[in-house]
Amino acid sequence: MLKMKRIMDIRPPGGNAEPESYPKFDPHITLVSLPSPSGISLSQLRESIPKDQRPLKVTFKSVDVGDHFFRSDYIAVSLTPELVDLHRKVHDSLKLEPRTPKFPHISLTYITNFDAEHGERQRWRDELQSEGRIREEDGGDSIGLNCGIDKEEWISGFVATEIWIVECEGPVETWKILDKIPLS
């Protein structure tokens, strides 16, 4: 994930984005999003993860420009049966309807709507393309990202070995990791 943060730190030249755009955060796939307050305890969240959950293979499908702060620029992730099953089991356990738009995706930037109206989300995506940071793979079915600094370091996915429970209240940079659950 450290390599992906290198991509997340790229800024298009000549930008004058608002201070609220481009906050620092950890790359992640949102598995469940709870209303605040939810009435769901930390122990219930922990218990919603199946005890025998295996690590998940994540493959990048595309880098897309979104229409919402929390989906500004993101990696669309290939939807696998394992991801679908985990998503369903967690929601069923918590007795919740899914509220995870564009599932599954990995946000790369959060850019305000004001900046987006002035083209900042597209400008960021275009900068990745112009720097040669995105390439099609598998005949166009997936993509790779060059996360290198001085040399090419291509990644086209990863294996998720843990699930984080994060409190997402207030400014993005103040979000708190409440627990990390290792996958067996």
C-alpha positions as protocol buffer text, in pm:
chain_id: "A"
residue {
  index: 1
  type: MET
  ca { x: 0 y: 0 z: 0 }
}
residue {
  index: 2
  type: LEU
  ca { x: 298 y: 230 z: 49 }
}
residue {
  index: 3
  type: LYS
  ca { x: 360 y: 213 z: -324 }
}
residue {
  index: 4
  type: MET
  ca { x: 2 y: 327 z: -395 }
}
residue {
  index: 5
  type: LYS
  ca { x: 57 y: 630 z: -170 }
}
residue {
  index: 6
  type: ARG
  ca { x: 322 y: 745 z: -418 }
}
residue {
  index: 7
  type: ILE
  ca { x: 49 y: 765 z: -683 }
}
residue {
  index: 8
  type: MET
  ca { x: -184 y: 939 z: -439 }
}
residue {
  index: 9
  type: ASP
  ca { x: 80 y: 1209 z: -376 }
}
residue {
  index: 10
  type: ILE
  ca { x: 97 y: 1316 z: -742 }
}
residue {
  index: 11
  type: ARG
  ca { x: -37 y: 1665 z: -811 }
}
residue {
  index: 12
  type: PRO
  ca { x: -105 y: 1814 z: -1153 }
}
residue {
  index: 13
  type: PRO
  ca { x: 111 y: 2117 z: -1233 }
}
residue {
  index: 14
  type: GLY
  ca { x: -37 y: 2463 z: -1207 }
}
residue {
  index: 15
  type: GLY
  ca { x: -316 y: 2360 z: -971 }
}
residue {
  index: 16
  type: ASN
  ca { x: -458 y: 2587 z: -706 }
}
residue {
  index: 17
  type: ALA
  ca { x: -675 y: 2334 z: -525 }
}
residue {
  index: 18
  type: GLU
  ca { x: -858 y: 2424 z: -207 }
}
residue {
  index: 19
  type: PRO
  ca { x: -692 y: 2316 z: 120 }
}
residue {
  index: 20
  type: GLU
  ca { x: -968 y: 2055 z: 170 }
}
residue {
  index: 21
  type: SER
  ca { x: -871 y: 1880 z: -153 }
}
residue {
  index: 22
  type: TYR
  ca { x: -604 y: 1609 z: -148 }
}
residue {
  index: 23
  type: PRO
  ca { x: -616 y: 1510 z: 220 }
}
residue {
  index: 24
  type: LYS
  ca { x: -381 y: 1228 z: 323 }
}
residue {
  index: 25
  type: PHE
  ca { x: -547 y: 890 z: 384 }
}
residue {
  index: 26
  type: ASP
  ca { x: -471 y: 521 z: 354 }
}
residue {
  index: 27
  type: PRO
  ca { x: -576 y: 344 z: 34 }
}
residue {
  index: 28
  type: HIS
  ca { x: -868 y: 114 z: 113 }
}
residue {
  index: 29
  type: ILE
  ca { x: -1176 y: -65 z: -14 }
}
residue {
  index: 30
  type: THR
  ca { x: -1484 y: 38 z: 182 }
}
residue {
  index: 31
  type: LEU
  ca { x: -1658 y: -283 z: 283 }
}
residue {
  index: 32
  type: VAL
  ca { x: -1939 y: -128 z: 487 }
}
residue {
  index: 33
  type: SER
  ca { x: -2041 y: 231 z: 557 }
}
residue {
  index: 34
  type: LEU
  ca { x: -2247 y: 303 z: 866 }
}
residue {
  index: 35
  type: PRO
  ca { x: -2472 y: 598 z: 936 }
}
residue {
  index: 36
  type: SER
  ca { x: -2373 y: 810 z: 1235 }
}
residue {
  index: 37
  type: PRO
  ca { x: -2480 y: 721 z: 1495 }
}
residue {
  index: 38
  type: SER
  ca { x: -2533 y: 360 z: 1393 }
}
residue {
  index: 39
  type: GLY
  ca { x: -2592 y: 183 z: 1723 }
}
residue {
  index: 40
  type: ILE
  ca { x: -2353 y: -90 z: 1604 }
}
residue {
  index: 41
  type: SER
  ca { x: -2074 y: -167 z: 1848 }
}
residue {
  index: 42
  type: LEU
  ca { x: -1709 y: -232 z: 1772 }
}
residue {
  index: 43
  type: SER
  ca { x: -1754 y: -592 z: 1884 }
}
residue {
  index: 44
  type: GLN
  ca { x: -2046 y: -637 z: 1640 }
}
residue {
  index: 45
  type: LEU
  ca { x: -1827 y: -503 z: 1360 }
}
residue {
  index: 46
  type: ARG
  ca { x: -1549 y: -744 z: 1454 }
}
residue {
  index: 47
  type: GLU
  ca { x: -1793 y: -1036 z: 1468 }
}
residue {
  index: 48
  type: SER
  ca { x: -1936 y: -950 z: 1125 }
}
residue {
  index: 49
  type: ILE
  ca { x: -1609 y: -1061 z: 964 }
}
residue {
  index: 50
  type: PRO
  ca { x: -1622 y: -1437 z: 909 }
}
residue {
  index: 51
  type: LYS
  ca { x: -1369 y: -1615 z: 1132 }
}
residue {
  index: 52
  type: ASP
  ca { x: -1246 y: -1824 z: 840 }
}
residue {
  index: 53
  type: GLN
  ca { x: -1214 y: -1532 z: 597 }
}
residue {
  index: 54
  type: ARG
  ca { x: -918 y: -1591 z: 368 }
}
residue {
  index: 55
  type: PRO
  ca { x: -701 y: -1309 z: 230 }
}
residue {
  index: 56
  type: LEU
  ca { x: -854 y: -1151 z: -79 }
}
residue {
  index: 57
  type: LYS
  ca { x: -687 y: -1108 z: -416 }
}
residue {
  index: 58
  type: VAL
  ca { x: -755 y: -756 z: -545 }
}
residue {
  index: 59
  type: THR
  ca { x: -705 y: -676 z: -915 }
}
residue {
  index: 60
  type: PHE
  ca { x: -717 y: -325 z: -1062 }
}
residue {
  index: 61
  type: LYS
  ca { x: -967 y: -280 z: -1344 }
}
residue {
  index: 62
  type: SER
  ca { x: -940 y: 93 z: -1428 }
}
residue {
  index: 63
  type: VAL
  ca { x: -864 y: 438 z: -1288 }
}
residue {
  index: 64
  type: ASP
  ca { x: -1182 y: 643 z: -1301 }
}
residue {
  index: 65
  type: VAL
  ca { x: -1289 y: 1001 z: -1233 }
}
residue {
  index: 66
  type: GLY
  ca { x: -1584 y: 1012 z: -997 }
}
residue {
  index: 67
  type: ASP
  ca { x: -1864 y: 1250 z: -915 }
}
residue {
  index: 68
  type: HIS
  ca { x: -1837 y: 1267 z: -535 }
}
residue {
  index: 69
  type: PHE
  ca { x: -1576 y: 1385 z: -284 }
}
residue {
  index: 70
  type: PHE
  ca { x: -1525 y: 1030 z: -151 }
}
residue {
  index: 71
  type: ARG
  ca { x: -1503 y: 892 z: -505 }
}
residue {
  index: 72
  type: SER
  ca { x: -1303 y: 1169 z: -670 }
}
residue {
  index: 73
  type: ASP
  ca { x: -1042 y: 958 z: -848 }
}
residue {
  index: 74
  type: TYR
  ca { x: -1037 y: 587 z: -778 }
}
residue {
  index: 75
  type: ILE
  ca { x: -931 y: 244 z: -890 }
}
residue {
  index: 76
  type: ALA
  ca { x: -1228 y: 32 z: -995 }
}
residue {
  index: 77
  type: VAL
  ca { x: -1151 y: -315 z: -860 }
}
residue {
  index: 78
  type: SER
  ca { x: -1249 y: -637 z: -1033 }
}
residue {
  index: 79
  type: LEU
  ca { x: -1554 y: -778 z: -859 }
}
residue {
  index: 80
  type: THR
  ca { x: -1473 y: -1133 z: -753 }
}
residue {
  index: 81
  type: PRO
  ca { x: -1708 y: -1391 z: -598 }
}
residue {
  index: 82
  type: GLU
  ca { x: -1497 y: -1370 z: -280 }
}
residue {
  index: 83
  type: LEU
  ca { x: -1548 y: -993 z: -250 }
}
residue {
  index: 84
  type: VAL
  ca { x: -1920 y: -1025 z: -322 }
}
residue {
  index: 85
  type: ASP
  ca { x: -1952 y: -1299 z: -60 }
}
residue {
  index: 86
  type: LEU
  ca { x: -1765 y: -1103 z: 209 }
}
residue {
  index: 87
  type: HIS
  ca { x: -1965 y: -788 z: 135 }
}
residue {
  index: 88
  type: ARG
  ca { x: -2293 y: -982 z: 165 }
}
residue {
  index: 89
  type: LYS
  ca { x: -2191 y: -1166 z: 484 }
}
residue {
  index: 90
  type: VAL
  ca { x: -2087 y: -847 z: 663 }
}
residue {
  index: 91
  type: HIS
  ca { x: -2408 y: -665 z: 568 }
}
residue {
  index: 92
  type: ASP
  ca { x: -2624 y: -967 z: 657 }
}
residue {
  index: 93
  type: SER
  ca { x: -2450 y: -1001 z: 995 }
}
residue {
  index: 94
  type: LEU
  ca { x: -2507 y: -633 z: 1073 }
}
residue {
  index: 95
  type: LYS
  ca { x: -2862 y: -644 z: 930 }
}
residue {
  index: 96
  type: LEU
  ca { x: -2784 y: -352 z: 699 }
}
residue {
  index: 97
  type: GLU
  ca { x: -2865 y: -268 z: 341 }
}
residue {
  index: 98
  type: PRO
  ca { x: -2542 y: -202 z: 147 }
}
residue {
  index: 99
  type: ARG
  ca { x: -2446 y: 167 z: 117 }
}
residue {
  index: 100
  type: THR
  ca { x: -2119 y: 127 z: -70 }
}
residue {
  index: 101
  type: PRO
  ca { x: -2143 y: 306 z: -407 }
}
residue {
  index: 102
  type: LYS
  ca { x: -1912 y: 183 z: -684 }
}
residue {
  index: 103
  type: PHE
  ca { x: -1821 y: -125 z: -476 }
}
residue {
  index: 104
  type: PRO
  ca { x: -1546 y: -230 z: -492 }
}
residue {
  index: 105
  type: HIS
  ca { x: -1314 y: 66 z: -543 }
}
residue {
  index: 106
  type: ILE
  ca { x: -999 y: 215 z: -394 }
}
residue {
  index: 107
  type: SER
  ca { x: -1008 y: 592 z: -360 }
}
residue {
  index: 108
  type: LEU
  ca { x: -687 y: 764 z: -470 }
}
residue {
  index: 109
  type: THR
  ca { x: -790 y: 1127 z: -416 }
}
residue {
  index: 110
  type: TYR
  ca { x: -1056 y: 1322 z: -235 }
}
residue {
  index: 111
  type: ILE
  ca { x: -1114 y: 1652 z: -420 }
}
residue {
  index: 112
  type: THR
  ca { x: -1381 y: 1906 z: -327 }
}
residue {
  index: 113
  type: ASN
  ca { x: -1678 y: 1960 z: -555 }
}
residue {
  index: 114
  type: PHE
  ca { x: -1564 y: 2320 z: -610 }
}
residue {
  index: 115
  type: ASP
  ca { x: -1227 y: 2201 z: -740 }
}
residue {
  index: 116
  type: ALA
  ca { x: -1398 y: 1927 z: -940 }
}
residue {
  index: 117
  type: GLU
  ca { x: -1617 y: 2186 z: -1113 }
}
residue {
  index: 118
  type: HIS
  ca { x: -1290 y: 2349 z: -1221 }
}
residue {
  index: 119
  type: GLY
  ca { x: -1157 y: 2021 z: -1363 }
}
residue {
  index: 120
  type: GLU
  ca { x: -924 y: 1914 z: -1080 }
}
residue {
  index: 121
  type: ARG
  ca { x: -1039 y: 1550 z: -1066 }
}
residue {
  index: 122
  type: GLN
  ca { x: -992 y: 1506 z: -1440 }
}
residue {
  index: 123
  type: ARG
  ca { x: -663 y: 1701 z: -1430 }
}
residue {
  index: 124
  type: TRP
  ca { x: -529 y: 1458 z: -1167 }
}
residue {
  index: 125
  type: ARG
  ca { x: -632 y: 1154 z: -1375 }
}
residue {
  index: 126
  type: ASP
  ca { x: -483 y: 1313 z: -1687 }
}
residue {
  index: 127
  type: GLU
  ca { x: -154 y: 1372 z: -1501 }
}
residue {
  index: 128
  type: LEU
  ca { x: -128 y: 1000 z: -1423 }
}
residue {
  index: 129
  type: GLN
  ca { x: -184 y: 922 z: -1790 }
}
residue {
  index: 130
  type: SER
  ca { x: 64 y: 1183 z: -1917 }
}
residue {
  index: 131
  type: GLU
  ca { x: 334 y: 1060 z: -1675 }
}
residue {
  index: 132
  type: GLY
  ca { x: 288 y: 706 z: -1807 }
}
residue {
  index: 133
  type: ARG
  ca { x: 163 y: 581 z: -1471 }
}
residue {
  index: 134
  type: ILE
  ca { x: -126 y: 373 z: -1612 }
}
residue {
  index: 135
  type: ARG
  ca { x: -109 y: 86 z: -1860 }
}
residue {
  index: 136
  type: GLU
  ca { x: -364 y: -161 z: -1984 }
}
residue {
  index: 137
  type: GLU
  ca { x: -298 y: -526 z: -1904 }
}
residue {
  index: 138
  type: ASP
  ca { x: -462 y: -860 z: -1990 }
}
residue {
  index: 139
  type: GLY
  ca { x: -593 y: -730 z: -2321 }
}
residue {
  index: 140
  type: GLY
  ca { x: -759 y: -430 z: -2155 }
}
residue {
  index: 141
  type: ASP
  ca { x: -935 y: -626 z: -1879 }
}
residue {
  index: 142
  type: SER
  ca { x: -713 y: -478 z: -1607 }
}
residue {
  index: 143
  type: ILE
  ca { x: -460 y: -203 z: -1551 }
}
residue {
  index: 144
  type: GLY
  ca { x: -123 y: -162 z: -1389 }
}
residue {
  index: 145
  type: LEU
  ca { x: 2 y: 144 z: -1202 }
}
residue {
  index: 146
  type: ASN
  ca { x: 363 y: 257 z: -1209 }
}
residue {
  index: 147
  type: CYS
  ca { x: 425 y: 345 z: -844 }
}
residue {
  index: 148
  type: GLY
  ca { x: 800 y: 385 z: -883 }
}
residue {
  index: 149
  type: ILE
  ca { x: 1003 y: 691 z: -793 }
}
residue {
  index: 150
  type: ASP
  ca { x: 1326 y: 663 z: -993 }
}
residue {
  index: 151
  type: LYS
  ca { x: 1242 y: 344 z: -1180 }
}
residue {
  index: 152
  type: GLU
  ca { x: 932 y: 163 z: -1292 }
}
residue {
  index: 153
  type: GLU
  ca { x: 749 y: -37 z: -1023 }
}
residue {
  index: 154
  type: TRP
  ca { x: 427 y: -171 z: -1175 }
}
residue {
  index: 155
  type: ILE
  ca { x: 149 y: -313 z: -960 }
}
residue {
  index: 156
  type: SER
  ca { x: -184 y: -442 z: -1085 }
}
residue {
  index: 157
  type: GLY
  ca { x: -330 y: -546 z: -753 }
}
residue {
  index: 158
  type: PHE
  ca { x: -244 y: -688 z: -414 }
}
residue {
  index: 159
  type: VAL
  ca { x: -357 y: -943 z: -160 }
}
residue {
  index: 160
  type: ALA
  ca { x: -564 y: -795 z: 124 }
}
residue {
  index: 161
  type: THR
  ca { x: -450 y: -966 z: 444 }
}
residue {
  index: 162
  type: GLU
  ca { x: -649 y: -763 z: 696 }
}
residue {
  index: 163
  type: ILE
  ca { x: -968 y: -566 z: 742 }
}
residue {
  index: 164
  type: TRP
  ca { x: -956 y: -232 z: 922 }
}
residue {
  index: 165
  type: ILE
  ca { x: -1237 y: -85 z: 1124 }
}
residue {
  index: 166
  type: VAL
  ca { x: -1211 y: 291 z: 1091 }
}
residue {
  index: 167
  type: GLU
  ca { x: -1410 y: 571 z: 1250 }
}
residue {
  index: 168
  type: CYS
  ca { x: -1466 y: 818 z: 967 }
}
residue {
  index: 169
  type: GLU
  ca { x: -1587 y: 1124 z: 1158 }
}
residue {
  index: 170
  type: GLY
  ca { x: -1466 y: 1476 z: 1091 }
}
residue {
  index: 171
  type: PRO
  ca { x: -1189 y: 1576 z: 852 }
}
residue {
  index: 172
  type: VAL
  ca { x: -1037 y: 1285 z: 659 }
}
residue {
  index: 173
  type: GLU
  ca { x: -694 y: 1326 z: 815 }
}
residue {
  index: 174
  type: THR
  ca { x: -844 y: 1279 z: 1165 }
}
residue {
  index: 175
  type: TRP
  ca { x: -1010 y: 943 z: 1092 }
}
residue {
  index: 176
  type: LYS
  ca { x: -917 y: 681 z: 1355 }
}
residue {
  index: 177
  type: ILE
  ca { x: -824 y: 318 z: 1300 }
}
residue {
  index: 178
  type: LEU
  ca { x: -1010 y: 131 z: 1573 }
}
residue {
  index: 179
  type: ASP
  ca { x: -898 y: -222 z: 1488 }
}
residue {
  index: 180
  type: LYS
  ca { x: -711 y: -430 z: 1231 }
}
residue {
  index: 181
  type: ILE
  ca { x: -847 y: -781 z: 1182 }
}
residue {
  index: 182
  type: PRO
  ca { x: -602 y: -1026 z: 1022 }
}
residue {
  index: 183
  type: LEU
  ca { x: -744 y: -1264 z: 763 }
}
residue {
  index: 184
  type: SER
  ca { x: -651 y: -1630 z: 810 }
}
